[in-house]
Amino acid sequence: MRKANLLFALFFLSVLFFYSCKKDGELIPAFDSGNANLVAVDTFSIKTSLVREDSIRTDLSAYNLLGLYNDPIFGYTSASIYSQVTLNGLDVDFGAGATLDSAILTLQYQGMYGDTLSALSINVFEIITQMDKSTNYFSNTFLAHDPTPIASLNFIPNLKDSVFSLFDNKNKAPHLRINLGNTFGNKILAESGGTNLANNTNFTQFFKGFYITTTDSVQNSTLPSGQGSIAYFNINSSLSTVTIYYNDTSKYSFLMNAESVKYSRFNHNYTGTDIEAQLLGGGDTSVTYVQTLAGVKTKIEIPHIKSILNEGNVAVNQAKLIVTIENNSDVTYAAVPTLTLVGINDDGTSVFLPDFFEGLNFFGGFLDQTEKTYTFNIPRHLHSMIYNSSDNNGMYLLATGQSISANRSVLGTQKNPNAKLNLKIIYTKL
């Protein structure tokens, strides 16, 4: 027993001696397993680099986004909506001599991101390119449209207050109302009882849909830093319609539901930001970034992980990657609620890590609002990185909810003194 105590004391002192100059794979000073074969380390080098995200598919998204904001860190981000409109039934007939009262586009609010007091300026255009349910639409897909707006509107998103419908004499859930004007309304009324309103095949050829976008783009906006917002809309809601009011007492609502093709388009302008500098190979090495809306993601590499085998084979008992938010970077603009970590194949494509299939409660990635950290459990993947060269291409840290939220996160790298990226490993020597 005395010999064992002496060996432990010598071990403890040696760890303290080398603590100030730890190298990759050296022991965590506070760890004492009581088992000479069980080892804990948190000193492996972690390399990070910023990568521009690929386009993402958005035609299957639950919500559609619209707006423009100027993030002091990320620069300008915008979101636009393309959507078909479909008939509510067949052989639509407004009756002889129908007279237009108004044509209103309504979009039900789902949420928003950014400055809640900033006004948005938008235009509604008519698409001149046919949309097709058999086509996949992505965040960078552009469809041609008529250059003259059907309607324009300045508004401040209001997600709290219900909207009173004079026609229905009742309050309805918070939504945006856009008056499409008499020209559009009379264009629809003129087709009453005709072949263009006979079925959806004919109608979607006659009127191909809406392109709803901000008046300014990310390239020409003069919106001050810290202003603007992106609103989230539930276009599949029964409240999201195009309604023709006519003859003072009648209305007909065209649908924008799950049967209608719709998608969101996103744009970013990183000019003059640290993100631009990092994408060009420079910038602040103490922080990295993750952004939704097909923005940016972070590549993580652990170049010396195989050195863990220098003293023989091991079994990984635990591996936690802990990612910390940079101090005060989420005060005005909320961080991404959940990140995920994926592997990288030899051809550069992404693949789920084996630990992901253990379930999200095990795998992690949720933001701890108290600690301001995201924690990932990746023991199976780390074991593969150690023993299989094909699994050592690095990992991508990226946002979930890419197409339905506008959040972003500023994260510390291993060089950050206050928000340090850390990998904690416990393994058994075999």
C-alpha positions as a Markdown table, in Angstrom:
| # | Residue | x | y | z |
|---|---|---|---|---|
| 1 | Met | 0.0 | 0.0 | 0.0 |
| 2 | Arg | 2.8 | 2.4 | 0.9 |
| 3 | Lys | 4.5 | 1.6 | -2.4 |
| 4 | Ala | 1.3 | 2.3 | -4.3 |
| 5 | Asn | 0.9 | 5.6 | -2.5 |
| 6 | Leu | 4.4 | 6.6 | -3.4 |
| 7 | Leu | 3.9 | 5.7 | -7.0 |
| 8 | Phe | 0.8 | 7.8 | -7.1 |
| 9 | Ala | 2.5 | 10.8 | -5.5 |
| 10 | Leu | 5.4 | 10.6 | -8.0 |
| 11 | Phe | 2.9 | 10.4 | -10.8 |
| 12 | Phe | 0.9 | 13.4 | -9.5 |
| 13 | Leu | 4.1 | 15.5 | -9.1 |
| 14 | Ser | 5.3 | 14.7 | -12.6 |
| 15 | Val | 2.0 | 15.7 | -14.1 |
| 16 | Leu | 2.2 | 19.1 | -12.2 |
| 17 | Phe | 5.7 | 19.6 | -13.5 |
| 18 | Phe | 4.8 | 19.1 | -17.1 |
| 19 | Tyr | 1.4 | 20.8 | -17.0 |
| 20 | Ser | 2.7 | 24.2 | -18.2 |
| 21 | Cys | 4.2 | 22.6 | -21.3 |
| 22 | Lys | 1.7 | 19.9 | -22.3 |
| 23 | Lys | 2.0 | 18.3 | -25.7 |
| 24 | Asp | -0.6 | 16.5 | -27.8 |
| 25 | Gly | -2.0 | 13.6 | -25.9 |
| 26 | Glu | -0.7 | 14.3 | -22.4 |
| 27 | Leu | -2.8 | 13.7 | -19.3 |
| 28 | Ile | -5.4 | 15.9 | -17.8 |
| 29 | Pro | -3.9 | 16.9 | -14.5 |
| 30 | Ala | -7.0 | 16.5 | -12.4 |
| 31 | Phe | -7.8 | 13.0 | -13.6 |
| 32 | Asp | -7.1 | 10.0 | -11.4 |
| 33 | Ser | -8.9 | 6.9 | -12.4 |
| 34 | Gly | -7.3 | 4.6 | -9.9 |
| 35 | Asn | -6.6 | 2.3 | -12.9 |
| 36 | Ala | -3.1 | 2.6 | -14.5 |
| 37 | Asn | -4.6 | 1.5 | -17.8 |
| 38 | Leu | -7.3 | 4.2 | -17.9 |
| 39 | Val | -6.0 | 7.5 | -19.2 |
| 40 | Ala | -7.6 | 11.0 | -19.7 |
| 41 | Val | -6.3 | 13.6 | -22.1 |
| 42 | Asp | -7.5 | 17.0 | -23.3 |
| 43 | Thr | -4.5 | 18.4 | -25.1 |
| 44 | Phe | -4.8 | 17.2 | -28.7 |
| 45 | Ser | -4.4 | 20.0 | -31.2 |
| 46 | Ile | -7.6 | 20.9 | -32.9 |
| 47 | Lys | -7.4 | 22.7 | -36.3 |
| 48 | Thr | -10.3 | 24.8 | -37.5 |
| 49 | Ser | -11.0 | 26.4 | -40.8 |
| 50 | Leu | -14.1 | 28.2 | -42.2 |
| 51 | Val | -15.9 | 26.8 | -45.2 |
| 52 | Arg | -18.7 | 28.3 | -47.3 |
| 53 | Glu | -21.7 | 26.1 | -47.1 |
| 54 | Asp | -23.2 | 24.5 | -50.2 |
| 55 | Ser | -26.7 | 25.4 | -51.4 |
| 56 | Ile | -29.4 | 23.6 | -49.5 |
| 57 | Arg | -32.7 | 22.2 | -50.7 |
| 58 | Thr | -35.5 | 24.5 | -49.5 |
| 59 | Asp | -38.7 | 23.3 | -51.3 |
| 60 | Leu | -39.4 | 20.8 | -48.5 |
| 61 | Ser | -39.1 | 23.3 | -45.7 |
| 62 | Ala | -41.9 | 23.7 | -43.2 |
| 63 | Tyr | -41.6 | 27.5 | -43.2 |
| 64 | Asn | -40.5 | 30.1 | -45.7 |
| 65 | Leu | -38.3 | 33.1 | -44.9 |
| 66 | Leu | -38.4 | 36.7 | -46.0 |
| 67 | Gly | -36.3 | 39.7 | -45.1 |
| 68 | Leu | -32.9 | 41.4 | -44.9 |
| 69 | Tyr | -30.7 | 42.3 | -42.0 |
| 70 | Asn | -27.1 | 43.6 | -41.4 |
| 71 | Asp | -25.3 | 41.6 | -38.7 |
| 72 | Pro | -22.3 | 43.5 | -37.3 |
| 73 | Ile | -20.3 | 40.3 | -37.5 |
| 74 | Phe | -21.7 | 38.4 | -40.4 |
| 75 | Gly | -22.7 | 41.2 | -42.7 |
| 76 | Tyr | -25.8 | 41.2 | -44.9 |
| 77 | Thr | -28.2 | 38.3 | -45.1 |
| 78 | Ser | -31.4 | 38.1 | -47.1 |
| 79 | Ala | -34.2 | 35.6 | -47.7 |
| 80 | Ser | -36.8 | 35.6 | -50.5 |
| 81 | Ile | -39.8 | 33.4 | -51.3 |
| 82 | Tyr | -41.0 | 31.8 | -54.5 |
| 83 | Ser | -44.4 | 30.2 | -54.4 |
| 84 | Gln | -47.1 | 28.8 | -56.7 |
| 85 | Val | -50.7 | 29.6 | -56.1 |
| 86 | Thr | -53.3 | 26.8 | -56.7 |
| 87 | Leu | -57.1 | 26.6 | -57.2 |
| 88 | Asn | -59.5 | 25.8 | -54.4 |
| 89 | Gly | -61.6 | 23.4 | -56.5 |
| 90 | Leu | -62.2 | 23.2 | -60.2 |
| 91 | Asp | -64.0 | 25.4 | -62.8 |
| 92 | Val | -63.8 | 28.6 | -60.8 |
| 93 | Asp | -66.5 | 31.0 | -61.8 |
| 94 | Phe | -67.1 | 34.4 | -60.1 |
| 95 | Gly | -70.4 | 34.9 | -62.0 |
| 96 | Ala | -71.3 | 37.3 | -64.7 |
| 97 | Gly | -70.3 | 40.9 | -64.2 |
| 98 | Ala | -68.2 | 40.3 | -61.1 |
| 99 | Thr | -66.7 | 43.5 | -59.7 |
| 100 | Leu | -63.4 | 43.5 | -57.8 |
| 101 | Asp | -63.2 | 44.9 | -54.3 |
| 102 | Ser | -59.6 | 43.8 | -53.6 |
| 103 | Ala | -57.0 | 41.1 | -54.0 |
| 104 | Ile | -55.1 | 40.3 | -50.8 |
| 105 | Leu | -52.1 | 38.1 | -50.2 |
| 106 | Thr | -51.9 | 36.9 | -46.6 |
| 107 | Leu | -48.9 | 35.1 | -45.0 |
| 108 | Gln | -49.1 | 33.7 | -41.5 |
| 109 | Tyr | -46.2 | 34.6 | -39.2 |
| 110 | Gln | -44.2 | 31.8 | -37.6 |
| 111 | Gly | -41.4 | 33.8 | -36.1 |
| 112 | Met | -38.6 | 36.3 | -36.8 |
| 113 | Tyr | -34.9 | 37.0 | -36.3 |
| 114 | Gly | -33.2 | 40.3 | -35.9 |
| 115 | Asp | -34.2 | 43.8 | -34.9 |
| 116 | Thr | -37.9 | 43.6 | -34.0 |
| 117 | Leu | -38.3 | 47.4 | -34.6 |
| 118 | Ser | -36.8 | 47.6 | -38.1 |
| 119 | Ala | -39.1 | 48.0 | -41.0 |
| 120 | Leu | -38.9 | 45.7 | -44.0 |
| 121 | Ser | -39.4 | 46.9 | -47.6 |
| 122 | Ile | -40.6 | 44.2 | -50.0 |
| 123 | Asn | -41.7 | 43.8 | -53.6 |
| 124 | Val | -44.0 | 41.1 | -55.0 |
| 125 | Phe | -43.3 | 40.0 | -58.6 |
| 126 | Glu | -45.0 | 37.6 | -61.0 |
| 127 | Ile | -42.8 | 34.6 | -61.9 |
| 128 | Ile | -42.5 | 33.9 | -65.6 |
| 129 | Thr | -40.9 | 30.5 | -65.3 |
| 130 | Gln | -43.0 | 27.4 | -64.7 |
| 131 | Met | -42.5 | 25.7 | -61.4 |
| 132 | Asp | -42.7 | 21.9 | -61.3 |
| 133 | Lys | -43.4 | 19.5 | -58.4 |
| 134 | Ser | -40.9 | 17.0 | -59.9 |
| 135 | Thr | -38.0 | 19.6 | -59.6 |
| 136 | Asn | -35.8 | 20.1 | -56.6 |
| 137 | Tyr | -35.4 | 23.7 | -55.6 |
| 138 | Phe | -32.4 | 25.0 | -53.7 |
| 139 | Ser | -31.4 | 28.1 | -51.7 |
| 140 | Asn | -29.5 | 29.5 | -54.8 |
| 141 | Thr | -32.2 | 28.7 | -57.4 |
| 142 | Phe | -33.2 | 31.8 | -59.3 |
| 143 | Leu | -36.4 | 31.9 | -61.5 |
| 144 | Ala | -37.1 | 34.7 | -64.0 |
| 145 | His | -39.8 | 37.1 | -63.1 |
| 146 | Asp | -41.6 | 40.1 | -64.6 |
| 147 | Pro | -39.5 | 43.2 | -63.7 |
| 148 | Thr | -42.5 | 45.3 | -62.7 |
| 149 | Pro | -43.8 | 44.6 | -59.2 |
| 150 | Ile | -47.4 | 43.5 | -58.7 |
| 151 | Ala | -47.2 | 45.2 | -55.2 |
| 152 | Ser | -44.8 | 46.8 | -52.8 |
| 153 | Leu | -45.0 | 47.2 | -49.0 |
| 154 | Asn | -43.1 | 48.6 | -46.1 |
| 155 | Phe | -44.0 | 47.0 | -42.8 |
| 156 | Ile | -42.7 | 46.0 | -39.3 |
| 157 | Pro | -43.3 | 42.3 | -38.6 |
| 158 | Asn | -45.9 | 42.0 | -35.9 |
| 159 | Leu | -46.0 | 38.5 | -34.4 |
| 160 | Lys | -48.0 | 39.4 | -31.3 |
| 161 | Asp | -51.2 | 41.1 | -32.4 |
| 162 | Ser | -54.2 | 39.3 | -34.0 |
| 163 | Val | -55.6 | 40.9 | -37.2 |
| 164 | Phe | -59.3 | 41.8 | -37.4 |
| 165 | Ser | -61.0 | 40.7 | -40.6 |
| 166 | Leu | -63.8 | 43.1 | -41.5 |
| 167 | Phe | -65.2 | 40.7 | -44.1 |
| 168 | Asp | -65.3 | 37.7 | -41.7 |
| 169 | Asn | -66.0 | 39.9 | -38.6 |
| 170 | Lys | -63.4 | 38.2 | -36.4 |
| 171 | Asn | -59.8 | 38.3 | -35.3 |
| 172 | Lys | -57.3 | 36.0 | -37.0 |
| 173 | Ala | -53.8 | 34.9 | -36.0 |
| 174 | Pro | -51.0 | 37.4 | -36.6 |
| 175 | His | -50.3 | 37.6 | -40.3 |
| 176 | Leu | -49.0 | 39.9 | -43.0 |
| 177 | Arg | -51.5 | 41.3 | -45.5 |
| 178 | Ile | -50.3 | 42.6 | -48.9 |
| 179 | Asn | -52.8 | 44.4 | -51.2 |
| 180 | Leu | -52.0 | 43.1 | -54.7 |
| 181 | Gly | -53.8 | 45.9 | -56.4 |
| 182 | Asn | -56.6 | 46.1 | -59.0 |
| 183 | Thr | -54.5 | 45.2 | -62.0 |
| 184 | Phe | -53.7 | 41.8 | -60.6 |
| 185 | Gly | -57.3 | 41.3 | -59.2 |
| 186 | Asn | -59.0 | 42.1 | -62.5 |
| 187 | Lys | -56.6 | 39.9 | -64.3 |
| 188 | Ile | -57.9 | 37.0 | -62.3 |
| 189 | Leu | -61.5 | 38.0 | -62.5 |
| 190 | Ala | -61.3 | 38.3 | -66.3 |
| 191 | Glu | -60.6 | 34.5 | -66.5 |
| 192 | Ser | -63.9 | 33.6 | -64.6 |
| 193 | Gly | -65.5 | 30.5 | -66.0 |
| 194 | Gly | -62.7 | 30.1 | -68.6 |
| 195 | Thr | -60.1 | 27.3 | -69.2 |
| 196 | Asn | -57.4 | 29.1 | -67.2 |
| 197 | Leu | -59.5 | 28.6 | -64.0 |
| 198 | Ala | -60.7 | 25.1 | -65.0 |
| 199 | Asn | -57.9 | 23.1 | -63.2 |
| 200 | Asn | -54.5 | 23.6 | -61.6 |
| 201 | Thr | -52.6 | 22.5 | -64.7 |
| 202 | Asn | -54.1 | 25.3 | -66.7 |
| 203 | Phe | -54.0 | 27.9 | -63.9 |
| 204 | Thr | -50.3 | 27.4 | -63.0 |
| 205 | Gln | -49.4 | 27.8 | -66.6 |
| 206 | Phe | -51.5 | 31.0 | -66.8 |
| 207 | Phe | -50.2 | 32.4 | -63.5 |
| 208 | Lys | -46.9 | 30.8 | -62.5 |
| 209 | Gly | -46.6 | 32.2 | -59.0 |
| 210 | Phe | -45.1 | 34.9 | -56.8 |
| 211 | Tyr | -41.5 | 36.0 | -56.2 |
| 212 | Ile | -41.5 | 37.9 | -52.9 |
| 213 | Thr | -38.2 | 39.7 | -52.1 |
| 214 | Thr | -36.8 | 42.7 | -50.3 |
| 215 | Thr | -36.5 | 45.9 | -52.2 |
| 216 | Asp | -32.7 | 46.1 | -51.5 |
| 217 | Ser | -30.4 | 43.2 | -52.0 |
| 218 | Val | -27.3 | 42.2 | -50.0 |
| 219 | Gln | -25.2 | 43.8 | -52.7 |
| 220 | Asn | -26.8 | 47.3 | -52.8 |
| 221 | Ser | -28.3 | 47.7 | -49.3 |
| 222 | Thr | -27.4 | 50.7 | -47.1 |
| 223 | Leu | -29.1 | 49.3 | -44.1 |
| 224 | Pro | -27.0 | 50.3 | -41.0 |
| 225 | Ser | -25.2 | 47.6 | -39.0 |
| 226 | Gly | -27.5 | 46.0 | -36.4 |
| 227 | Gln | -30.7 | 46.7 | -38.2 |
| 228 | Gly | -33.2 | 44.7 | -40.3 |
| 229 | Ser | -34.8 | 41.3 | -39.7 |
| 230 | Ile | -35.9 | 38.1 | -41.4 |
| 231 | Ala | -39.5 | 37.0 | -40.9 |
| 232 | Tyr | -40.6 | 33.3 | -40.9 |
| 233 | Phe | -43.9 | 32.5 | -42.5 |
| 234 | Asn | -46.1 | 29.3 | -42.5 |
| 235 | Ile | -47.3 | 29.3 | -46.0 |
| 236 | Asn | -48.8 | 25.9 | -45.6 |
| 237 | Ser | -51.3 | 27.4 | -43.1 |
| 238 | Ser | -54.9 | 27.8 | -44.2 |
| 239 | Leu | -54.4 | 31.5 | -43.4 |
| 240 | Ser | -51.8 | 31.9 | -46.1 |
| 241 | Thr | -53.8 | 32.5 | -49.2 |
| 242 | Val | -54.5 | 34.9 | -52.1 |
| 243 | Thr | -58.1 | 36.1 | -51.6 |
| 244 | Ile | -60.2 | 37.8 | -54.2 |
| 245 | Tyr | -62.9 | 39.9 | -52.7 |
| 246 | Tyr | -65.7 | 40.9 | -55.1 |
| 247 | Asn | -69.3 | 42.1 | -55.4 |
| 248 | Asp | -69.1 | 43.5 | -51.8 |
| 249 | Thr | -70.2 | 40.2 | -50.2 |
| 250 | Ser | -68.2 | 37.5 | -51.9 |
| 251 | Lys | -64.7 | 36.1 | -51.7 |
| 252 | Tyr | -62.6 | 33.3 | -53.2 |
| 253 | Ser | -59.3 | 32.1 | -51.8 |
| 254 | Phe | -56.6 | 30.6 | -53.9 |
| 255 | Leu | -54.3 | 28.2 | -52.0 |
| 256 | Met | -50.6 | 28.2 | -51.1 |
| 257 | Asn | -50.6 | 24.9 | -49.3 |
| 258 | Ala | -48.6 | 21.6 | -49.4 |
| 259 | Glu | -49.8 | 21.1 | -53.0 |
| 260 | Ser | -48.1 | 24.3 | -54.1 |
| 261 | Val | -44.5 | 24.4 | -55.1 |
| 262 | Lys | -42.6 | 26.8 | -52.9 |
| 263 | Tyr | -39.1 | 27.5 | -51.7 |
| 264 | Ser | -36.8 | 30.1 | -50.2 |
| 265 | Arg | -33.7 | 31.7 | -51.7 |
| 266 | Phe | -30.9 | 33.0 | -49.5 |
| 267 | Asn | -28.1 | 35.4 | -50.1 |
| 268 | His | -25.1 | 36.6 | -48.1 |
| 269 | Asn | -22.6 | 39.4 | -48.4 |
| 270 | Tyr | -19.5 | 39.1 | -46.2 |
| 271 | Thr | -17.6 | 42.0 | -47.7 |
| 272 | Gly | -15.4 | 43.6 | -45.0 |
| 273 | Thr | -16.1 | 41.0 | -42.3 |
| 274 | Asp | -13.8 | 38.6 | -40.5 |
| 275 | Ile | -15.7 | 35.8 | -42.3 |
| 276 | Glu | -14.5 | 37.1 | -45.6 |
| 277 | Ala | -11.0 | 37.3 | -44.3 |
| 278 | Gln | -11.1 | 33.7 | -43.0 |
| 279 | Leu | -12.6 | 32.4 | -46.2 |
| 280 | Leu | -9.6 | 33.9 | -48.0 |
| 281 | Gly | -7.2 | 32.2 | -45.6 |
| 282 | Gly | -6.6 | 34.9 | -43.0 |
| 283 | Gly | -8.6 | 36.6 | -40.2 |
| 284 | Asp | -9.0 | 36.2 | -36.5 |
| 285 | Thr | -7.7 | 32.7 | -35.6 |
| 286 | Ser | -9.3 | 32.8 | -32.1 |
| 287 | Val | -12.9 | 32.5 | -33.4 |
| 288 | Thr | -14.8 | 30.6 | -36.0 |
| 289 | Tyr | -18.4 | 30.7 | -37.3 |
| 290 | Val | -21.5 | 28.6 | -38.0 |
| 291 | Gln | -24.5 | 30.1 | -39.9 |
| 292 | Thr | -27.9 | 28.9 | -41.1 |
| 293 | Leu | -29.4 | 29.8 | -44.5 |
| 294 | Ala | -26.5 | 28.1 | -46.4 |
| 295 | Gly | -24.0 | 30.5 | -44.9 |
| 296 | Val | -20.8 | 29.1 | -43.4 |
| 297 | Lys | -19.7 | 26.1 | -41.5 |
| 298 | Thr | -16.5 | 25.1 | -39.6 |
| 299 | Lys | -14.2 | 22.3 | -40.6 |
| 300 | Ile | -12.6 | 20.6 | -37.6 |
| 301 | Glu | -9.5 | 18.4 | -37.8 |
| 302 | Ile | -7.5 | 16.6 | -35.2 |
| 303 | Pro | -4.2 | 16.0 | -37.0 |
| 304 | His | -2.3 | 14.1 | -34.4 |
| 305 | Ile | -5.0 | 11.8 | -33.0 |
| 306 | Lys | -3.2 | 8.7 | -34.2 |
| 307 | Ser | -0.3 | 9.4 | -31.8 |
| 308 | Ile | -2.5 | 8.0 | -29.1 |
| 309 | Leu | -1.3 | 4.6 | -30.4 |
| 310 | Asn | 2.3 | 5.4 | -29.7 |
| 311 | Glu | 2.3 | 3.2 | -26.6 |
| 312 | Gly | 0.0 | 0.5 | -28.0 |
| 313 | Asn | -3.6 | -0.2 | -28.8 |
| 314 | Val | -6.4 | 1.6 | -27.0 |
| 315 | Ala | -10.1 | 1.5 | -26.5 |
| 316 | Val | -11.9 | 4.8 | -26.4 |
| 317 | Asn | -14.2 | 5.0 | -23.4 |
| 318 | Gln | -15.4 | 8.6 | -23.8 |
| 319 | Ala | -14.8 | 11.4 | -26.2 |
| 320 | Lys | -16.4 | 14.8 | -25.8 |
| 321 | Leu | -16.0 | 17.7 | -28.1 |
| 322 | Ile | -16.9 | 20.9 | -26.3 |
| 323 | Val | -17.7 | 24.0 | -28.4 |
| 324 | Thr | -18.0 | 27.4 | -26.6 |
| 325 | Ile | -19.7 | 30.6 | -27.8 |
| 326 | Glu | -17.5 | 33.6 | -27.9 |
| 327 | Asn | -18.3 | 36.0 | -25.1 |
| 328 | Asn | -21.3 | 38.3 | -25.7 |
| 329 | Ser | -21.6 | 37.3 | -29.3 |
| 330 | Asp | -25.2 | 36.2 | -28.8 |
| 331 | Val | -26.6 | 39.2 | -26.9 |
| 332 | Thr | -28.3 | 40.8 | -29.8 |
| 333 | Tyr | -28.4 | 38.0 | -32.3 |
| 334 | Ala | -29.3 | 34.6 | -30.8 |
| 335 | Ala | -26.9 | 31.7 | -31.4 |
| 336 | Val | -28.0 | 28.6 | -33.3 |
| 337 | Pro | -30.0 | 26.5 | -30.8 |
| 338 | Thr | -28.6 | 23.1 | -32.1 |
| 339 | Leu | -25.5 | 22.4 | -34.0 |
| 340 | Thr | -24.5 | 19.1 | -35.5 |
| 341 | Leu | -21.2 | 17.4 | -36.4 |
| 342 | Val | -20.8 | 15.3 | -39.5 |
| 343 | Gly | -17.9 | 13.3 | -41.0 |
| 344 | Ile | -16.2 | 14.0 | -44.4 |
| 345 | Asn | -15.8 | 11.2 | -46.9 |
| 346 | Asp | -12.8 | 11.0 | -49.2 |
| 347 | Asp | -14.8 | 12.6 | -52.0 |
| 348 | Gly | -15.7 | 15.6 | -49.7 |
| 349 | Thr | -19.3 | 14.7 | -49.1 |
| 350 | Ser | -20.7 | 14.7 | -45.6 |
| 351 | Val | -21.8 | 11.6 | -43.7 |
| 352 | Phe | -23.4 | 11.1 | -40.3 |
| 353 | Leu | -21.1 | 10.1 | -37.5 |
| 354 | Pro | -21.8 | 6.6 | -36.0 |
| 355 | Asp | -22.4 | 8.3 | -32.7 |
| 356 | Phe | -25.3 | 10.2 | -34.2 |
| 357 | Phe | -27.3 | 7.0 | -34.5 |
| 358 | Glu | -27.1 | 6.5 | -30.7 |
| 359 | Gly | -29.8 | 9.2 | -30.5 |
| 360 | Leu | -29.6 | 13.0 | -30.0 |
| 361 | Asn | -29.7 | 12.7 | -26.2 |
| 362 | Phe | -26.4 | 10.9 | -26.4 |
| 363 | Phe | -24.9 | 12.6 | -29.4 |
| 364 | Gly | -25.6 | 16.1 | -28.2 |
| 365 | Gly | -25.2 | 19.4 | -30.0 |
| 366 | Phe | -27.8 | 21.3 | -28.0 |
| 367 | Leu | -26.9 | 24.8 | -26.8 |
| 368 | Asp | -26.5 | 24.9 | -23.0 |
| 369 | Gln | -27.7 | 28.4 | -22.3 |
| 370 | Thr | -26.0 | 28.5 | -18.9 |
| 371 | Glu | -22.6 | 27.3 | -19.9 |
| 372 | Lys | -22.9 | 28.7 | -23.5 |
| 373 | Thr | -21.5 | 25.5 | -24.9 |
| 374 | Tyr | -22.4 | 22.7 | -27.3 |
| 375 | Thr | -21.2 | 19.3 | -26.3 |
| 376 | Phe | -20.8 | 16.3 | -28.7 |
| 377 | Asn | -20.2 | 12.7 | -27.6 |
| 378 | Ile | -18.1 | 11.0 | -30.3 |
| 379 | Pro | -16.3 | 8.0 | -28.9 |
| 380 | Arg | -17.2 | 5.7 | -31.8 |
| 381 | His | -16.1 | 8.1 | -34.4 |
| 382 | Leu | -12.9 | 9.0 | -32.5 |
| 383 | His | -12.1 | 5.2 | -32.4 |
| 384 | Ser | -12.5 | 5.1 | -36.2 |
| 385 | Met | -10.3 | 8.1 | -36.6 |
| 386 | Ile | -7.6 | 6.4 | -34.6 |
| 387 | Tyr | -7.7 | 3.1 | -36.5 |
| 388 | Asn | -9.1 | 3.9 | -40.0 |
| 389 | Ser | -7.4 | 6.4 | -42.2 |
| 390 | Ser | -10.5 | 6.9 | -44.3 |
| 391 | Asp | -12.3 | 8.4 | -41.2 |
| 392 | Asn | -9.6 | 11.0 | -40.6 |
| 393 | Asn | -10.7 | 13.6 | -43.2 |
| 394 | Gly | -12.0 | 16.0 | -40.5 |
| 395 | Met | -15.5 | 16.9 | -39.5 |
| 396 | Tyr | -17.9 | 19.7 | -40.3 |
| 397 | Leu | -19.6 | 21.7 | -37.5 |
| 398 | Leu | -22.8 | 23.1 | -39.0 |
| 399 | Ala | -26.2 | 24.4 | -38.0 |
| 400 | Thr | -29.4 | 22.4 | -37.9 |
| 401 | Gly | -32.6 | 24.0 | -39.1 |
| 402 | Gln | -30.7 | 25.5 | -42.0 |
| 403 | Ser | -33.7 | 26.6 | -44.1 |
| 404 | Ile | -36.1 | 27.6 | -41.4 |
| 405 | Ser | -34.2 | 29.9 | -39.1 |
| 406 | Ala | -31.7 | 32.8 | -39.5 |
| 407 | Asn | -29.5 | 32.2 | -36.4 |
| 408 | Arg | -25.8 | 32.2 | -36.4 |
| 409 | Ser | -23.0 | 31.3 | -33.8 |
| 410 | Val | -19.6 | 32.9 | -33.1 |
| 411 | Leu | -17.5 | 30.2 | -31.6 |
| 412 | Gly | -14.1 | 30.0 | -29.9 |
| 413 | Thr | -11.2 | 28.0 | -31.4 |
| 414 | Gln | -8.5 | 26.3 | -29.5 |
| 415 | Lys | -6.6 | 29.6 | -29.5 |
| 416 | Asn | -9.4 | 31.4 | -27.7 |
| 417 | Pro | -8.4 | 32.2 | -24.1 |
| 418 | Asn | -12.0 | 32.5 | -22.9 |
| 419 | Ala | -14.1 | 30.2 | -25.1 |
| 420 | Lys | -11.6 | 27.4 | -25.9 |
| 421 | Leu | -12.5 | 24.6 | -28.2 |
| 422 | Asn | -11.8 | 21.4 | -26.3 |
| 423 | Leu | -11.6 | 17.6 | -26.9 |
| 424 | Lys | -11.7 | 15.5 | -23.7 |
| 425 | Ile | -10.9 | 11.8 | -24.2 |
| 426 | Ile | -10.8 | 8.9 | -21.7 |
| 427 | Tyr | -9.3 | 5.7 | -23.1 |
| 428 | Thr | -8.1 | 2.3 | -21.9 |
| 429 | Lys | -4.6 | 1.0 | -22.7 |
| 430 | Leu | -5.0 | -2.5 | -24.0 |
